[in-house]
Amino acid sequence: DARVTQTPRDKVTEMGQEVTMRCQPILGHNTVFWYRQTMMQGLELLAYFRNRAPLDDSGMPKDRFSAEMPDATLATLKIQPSEPRDSAVYFCASGFGTGVRNTEAFFGQGTRLTVV
Amino acid sequence: GNSVTQMEGPVTLSEEAFLTINCTYTATGYPSLFWYVQYPGEGLQLLLKATKADDKGSNKGFEATYRKETTSFHLEKGSVQVSDSAVYFCALSPFGNEKLTFGTGTRLTIIP
């Protein structure tokens, strides 16, 4: 049963610490998305890759957030330094895109981040 | 820009009631439209989709029709069950890229 795997599921960290969230997309998928979900803002797109190249990271605070795909099986989202306002659930999703139409995006179970 | 406006929640219904959750969108061209469902503690799952005007997406008794004239994609189910309790998100993906723009979500609770 193919699925998007995110680690860790839960993370509690102190303000100022570096946080790294990992995502293993479904094998064969070529698009990867990072979303942040909060009660106030809902689902916000942070970054979006196709074939490992970043296509859009306009939703991501550049001064502290970075997203990469070191290889086709791993996507990472880093926050350095973390702040309490970064507390949220971070979702990774993968799909197969052609640049024309979106196919179904499969979501991971999310990483719940709490910054104290 | 692209946007999705969803019916405000929460919505509480009795089992076997008829469900409608309204969704309207703003987009240029011909976007694809989606409904996703999120169960407690889980990620989002695709419920149904439609890629062109007048298409009807359906799954698990849920239906939604792509109405370009009213820029709407309302979700309906004839008889809801307790297991349908979840948060429902309407979303669009514009023609030409794969980015999903989501509505704010509607929390649905079904009581026995």
Interface residues (C-beta under 8 A of the other chain):
Chain A: V4 T31 F33 G42 L43 L45 Y48 R50 L55 D56 F91 A93 G95 G97 G99 V100 R101 N102 T103 E104 A105 F106 F107 G108 Q109 G110
Chain B: S32 Y36 G41 E42 G43 L44 Q45 L46 K49 T51 F89 S93 F95 G96 N97 E98 K99 L100 T101 F102 G103 T104 G105
